[in-house]
Amino acid sequence: MSTLIDANMFRELVSGRRRGFKSAAVRWLLNLLELPYFSAISLRNFFYDTGIFPTHQFPIPIISVGNLTLGGTGKSPLVAWLGRFFLEHNIKPGIISRGYGQSANGVNDEFLELAFRLPSVPHRLNRNRIVAAREFFDSQNVDLLILDDAFQHRRIARNLDIVLLDALEPFGYEHIFPRGMLRESITSLRRAEVVFLSRADLVDESQRRKIQNRVLTYSPNILWGEIVHEPQSLVSFSKTETDISAIRNKRILAFCGIGNPNAFRQTLERCGAKVVELIPFPDHHQFNADDLNGLEQIAQSYEIDSILCTMKDFVKINADIVSGTIPIQAVLINIRFLSGETKFRELLNKLTQRNF
């Protein structure tokens, strides 16, 4: 198989779980590299905080959905939930993404997944999100814009900043990249109005309260919520859906090209699947025939019942190059609120009722 890698190796290293002299030496070097990155990010944030760097205003509500850490926190299901919420309230949203990992045809995995989930919602990919926002005003009538993965993108002023923290590694092992998983300092949570603990069901109540209390020390007025990523069904290339219960007690080969592959494994296991092996690919990986043939060979050697991936991966696979005998299906996941939903809905209603 062409590009299989151990996607967890970096996490094992920066978390300190990888022991030994060599690992300790690498962490020491990464500590040195962390300082200039931290300094650059801190200076940039200072310039925005003090108004030295300007922000661009737009006459409609702007909502940002983002991360504090590298890797996946499950933003796409929340963006999809927001899109459905606004459509149900007769508000026309548009989505803007940076477009990282675009393929030759100019789309990426987040774009394809959200197109599957929200076929009626326009979505623009552009590294220059200001240009994308202006293009919306020039060509399409939208009432509100959702900026996907934009907590660190500060050139556009927003009316609501939503940050997702992954319950399994909420604070990036306490270090900024490359020494850890943080994109910027934890103190940046002061900019957020809403913080959701995603995959909250994967940690116990005491751990959730510990994370919440730490977040509230940075901003006591943050709206705190907890969400779970709940599998709803299995989707095939024919677009047919099967209830998720079909994988209970089945031998599964899982694969994914996401930021946190272990979260996908835990999701499947909580559905009762027997995950024989999880094959991690690089984040935003573009799958080819060699990848799929390799998966088929592994599945046959393990006597697998089904091969499963995330929707983010599934939408990038060309069905025409799938020739194996073992079916490949995607797990369609939606969010469910454990806490914070009522106040969050109230906040969104107030936001859209303001005059801009």
C-alpha positions in Angstrom: 0.0 0.0 0.0 1.4 3.3 -1.1 1.2 5.7 1.8 0.4 3.9 5.0 2.0 5.6 7.9 1.7 5.5 11.7 -0.4 8.6 12.2 -0.1 8.2 15.9 3.7 8.4 16.1 3.8 12.2 16.5 1.2 12.1 19.2 3.0 9.3 21.0 6.2 11.4 20.9 4.8 14.8 22.0 2.6 13.4 24.7 5.5 11.8 26.4 4.1 8.3 26.0 7.0 7.3 23.7 9.9 6.6 26.1 13.6 6.3 25.7 16.7 8.5 25.2 16.1 9.1 21.5 12.5 10.2 22.1 13.6 12.5 25.0 16.3 14.0 22.8 13.7 14.7 20.0 11.4 16.4 22.5 14.2 18.6 23.7 14.9 19.7 20.1 11.2 20.3 19.5 11.2 22.5 22.7 13.7 24.7 20.9 11.6 24.9 17.8 8.5 25.7 19.7 9.8 29.0 21.0 10.0 30.9 17.6 6.6 29.5 16.5 5.1 30.6 19.8 6.7 34.0 19.5 5.4 34.5 16.0 1.9 33.5 16.9 1.8 35.6 20.0 3.0 38.7 18.2 0.4 38.2 15.4 -2.4 37.9 18.0 -1.1 41.0 19.8 -1.3 43.0 16.6 -4.9 41.9 16.0 -5.8 42.4 19.7 -4.5 46.0 19.6 -5.9 46.9 16.2 -2.5 47.2 14.5 -3.7 44.5 12.1 -7.1 45.5 10.8 -10.1 43.2 10.5 -12.7 43.3 7.7 -16.3 43.8 8.6 -19.3 42.5 6.7 -22.9 43.5 6.9 -24.2 40.0 7.8 -23.6 37.7 10.8 -20.3 35.8 10.6 -19.8 32.6 12.6 -16.4 30.9 13.0 -16.1 27.2 13.9 -12.5 26.2 14.8 -10.0 24.3 16.8 -7.4 25.2 19.4 -5.3 22.1 18.4 -4.1 20.4 15.3 -6.0 17.4 14.1 -9.7 16.6 14.0 -12.2 17.6 16.6 -15.3 16.8 14.5 -16.0 20.3 13.0 -17.8 19.1 9.9 -20.8 17.5 11.8 -21.2 20.8 13.8 -21.0 22.9 10.6 -23.6 20.6 9.1 -25.8 21.0 12.2 -25.5 24.8 12.0 -26.4 24.7 8.3 -29.5 22.7 9.0 -30.5 24.9 11.9 -30.4 28.0 9.8 -32.2 26.4 6.9 -35.0 25.3 9.3 -35.3 28.9 10.4 -35.5 30.2 6.8 -32.0 31.7 7.0 -29.8 31.2 4.0 -26.2 30.3 5.1 -23.0 30.2 3.1 -19.9 28.3 4.0 -16.3 29.5 3.5 -13.3 27.2 4.0 -9.6 27.7 3.4 -9.5 24.8 1.1 -6.5 22.9 2.5 -5.7 19.7 0.6 -7.6 20.5 -2.5 -7.5 17.9 -5.3 -6.8 18.7 -9.0 -10.5 19.5 -9.5 -10.4 22.3 -6.9 -12.3 20.6 -4.0 -11.2 19.0 -0.7 -12.7 16.4 1.7 -14.5 18.9 3.9 -16.1 20.5 0.8 -17.3 17.1 -0.5 -18.6 15.9 2.9 -20.5 19.1 3.5 -21.9 19.0 -0.1 -23.2 15.6 0.7 -24.8 16.7 4.0 -25.9 20.2 2.8 -26.5 20.0 -0.9 -28.5 23.3 -1.0 -25.9 25.4 0.9 -23.3 27.2 -1.2 -19.7 26.6 -0.2 -16.5 28.4 -1.3 -12.9 27.4 -1.0 -10.3 30.1 -0.9 -7.2 30.7 1.1 -8.2 34.4 1.0 -11.5 34.2 2.9 -12.0 37.9 2.4 -12.2 37.4 -1.3 -14.5 34.4 -0.8 -16.8 36.5 1.3 -16.9 39.3 -1.3 -17.7 36.7 -4.0 -20.7 35.6 -2.0 -22.0 39.2 -1.9 -21.3 39.6 -5.7 -22.9 36.4 -6.9 -25.2 34.8 -4.3 -27.8 36.0 -1.8 -26.9 34.7 1.7 -28.0 35.8 5.1 -25.1 34.5 7.1 -21.6 33.1 6.6 -20.0 30.2 8.4 -16.2 30.2 8.4 -15.0 26.6 8.7 -11.8 26.0 10.6 -11.2 29.7 11.2 -10.4 30.4 14.9 -6.9 31.4 13.9 -8.0 33.3 10.8 -8.5 36.8 12.2 -8.7 39.0 9.1 -12.5 38.7 9.1 -14.3 40.0 12.1 -16.8 37.6 13.4 -19.9 37.8 15.6 -19.5 34.4 17.1 -16.4 32.3 17.7 -17.1 28.6 18.4 -14.1 26.4 19.4 -14.2 22.6 19.6 -11.9 20.8 22.1 -11.4 17.1 21.6 -12.1 15.3 24.9 -9.2 12.9 24.3 -6.6 15.6 23.9 -8.2 19.0 24.7 -5.1 21.0 25.3 -2.6 19.6 22.8 -0.3 18.1 25.5 0.3 21.6 26.8 2.7 22.6 24.0 2.4 24.6 20.8 3.4 22.9 17.6 5.9 21.4 16.9 6.5 20.4 20.5 2.8 19.7 21.0 -0.6 19.8 19.2 -1.6 23.4 20.1 -2.1 25.9 17.2 -1.8 28.8 19.7 -1.7 29.4 23.4 -4.6 28.0 25.5 -5.2 31.6 26.7 -6.6 32.3 23.2 -9.8 30.8 24.4 -10.5 34.2 25.8 -11.6 35.1 22.2 -14.2 32.4 22.1 -17.9 32.9 23.0 -18.7 29.2 22.8 -16.6 26.1 23.6 -17.9 22.6 22.9 -16.2 19.5 24.3 -16.5 17.1 21.4 -16.5 13.3 21.8 -17.4 14.0 25.4 -18.7 10.5 25.9 -15.2 9.1 25.6 -14.1 10.5 29.0 -15.8 10.3 32.3 -17.7 13.0 34.2 -14.8 14.0 36.4 -12.5 14.5 33.4 -15.2 16.6 31.6 -15.6 18.9 34.7 -11.8 19.2 35.0 -11.6 20.4 31.3 -14.6 22.7 31.8 -13.2 24.3 34.9 -9.9 25.0 33.2 -11.6 26.6 30.2 -13.7 28.8 32.5 -10.5 30.1 34.2 -9.6 31.8 30.9 -13.1 33.2 30.2 -15.8 32.7 32.8 -18.5 33.9 30.5 -17.9 31.2 27.8 -21.0 29.2 26.8 -19.9 25.7 27.6 -21.4 22.7 25.9 -20.7 19.0 25.5 -21.4 17.0 22.3 -21.0 13.5 21.1 -20.5 12.2 17.6 -23.2 9.7 17.2 -23.1 7.2 14.3 -26.4 7.2 12.4 -26.0 4.8 9.5 -23.7 3.2 6.9 -23.5 4.7 3.5 -22.6 2.8 0.3 -21.4 4.0 -3.1 -25.0 3.5 -4.3 -26.1 6.1 -1.7 -28.2 3.5 0.2 -28.1 3.7 3.9 -28.0 0.9 6.4 -28.7 1.2 10.2 -25.5 1.4 12.2 -26.5 -1.6 14.2 -25.5 -3.7 11.2 -21.8 -3.6 12.3 -22.5 -5.0 15.8 -20.2 -8.1 16.4 -18.8 -7.8 12.8 -15.1 -8.0 12.0 -14.2 -4.6 10.7 -11.2 -3.2 8.9 -11.2 0.5 9.4 -9.2 3.2 7.6 -9.2 7.0 7.7 -7.2 10.0 6.8 -8.2 12.3 9.6 -6.4 14.2 12.4 -7.4 11.8 15.2 -7.7 8.2 13.9 -8.1 6.7 17.4 -11.3 8.6 17.9 -12.7 6.8 14.8 -11.7 3.4 16.2 -13.4 4.2 19.6 -16.5 5.3 17.7 -16.8 2.0 15.9 -16.0 -0.1 19.0 -18.8 1.7 20.9 -21.2 0.6 18.2 -20.2 -3.0 19.0 -17.9 -3.5 16.0 -14.8 -5.7 16.3 -12.1 -3.5 14.9 -9.5 -6.0 13.8 -7.2 -3.3 12.5 -7.3 0.5 11.9 -5.2 1.7 9.0 -4.3 5.4 9.3 -3.5 7.5 6.3 -2.2 11.1 6.3 -4.8 13.8 7.0 -6.6 14.9 3.7 -5.2 11.9 1.9 -6.3 11.4 -1.7 -7.0 7.7 -2.2 -5.9 5.8 -5.3 -6.4 2.3 -6.6 -3.2 1.0 -4.9 -4.5 2.1 -1.5 -7.9 0.4 -2.1 -6.3 -2.8 -3.4 -4.0 -2.9 -0.4 -7.0 -2.5 1.9 -8.7 -5.4 0.1 -5.7 -7.6 0.6 -5.6 -6.9 4.3 -9.3 -7.5 4.6 -9.0 -10.9 2.9 -6.1 -12.0 5.1 -8.1 -11.2 8.3 -11.4 -12.5 7.0 -13.1 -9.2 7.4 -16.9 -8.7 7.1 -16.7 -5.0 6.0 -14.3 -2.2 5.4 -15.3 1.1 7.0 -14.1 4.7 6.8 -15.3 8.2 7.7 -17.5 10.3 5.4 -14.5 12.6 5.0 -12.6 9.8 3.4 -15.5 8.2 1.6 -16.5 11.2 -0.5 -13.0 11.3 -2.0 -13.0 7.7 -3.2 -13.8 7.2 -6.9 -16.3 4.3 -6.9 -15.0 3.3 -10.4 -11.6 2.2 -9.0 -13.2 0.1 -6.2 -12.9 -3.5 -7.5 -12.7 -5.5 -4.3 -15.2 -8.1 -3.1 -15.5 -6.8 0.4 -17.8 -3.8 0.6 -16.5 -0.3 1.6 -18.9 1.8 3.5 -18.8 5.1 5.3 -20.1 5.9 8.8 -22.4 8.8 8.7 -22.0 10.7 12.0 -24.2 13.5 13.5 -23.8 15.4 16.7 -25.9 15.0 19.8 -25.8 17.5 22.6 -25.1 16.3 26.1 -25.3 19.9 27.5 -25.6 23.4 26.3 -28.0 23.0 23.4 -30.8 25.2 24.7 -28.5 28.1 25.4 -26.7 27.6 22.1 -30.0 27.8 20.2 -31.0 30.9 22.1 -27.6 32.5 21.2 -28.0 31.7 17.5 -31.5 33.1 17.5 -30.4 36.4 19.1 -27.5 36.6 16.7 -29.7 36.4 13.6 -32.2 38.9 15.0 -29.6 41.6 15.3 -29.4 44.4 12.8 -26.0 44.5 11.0 
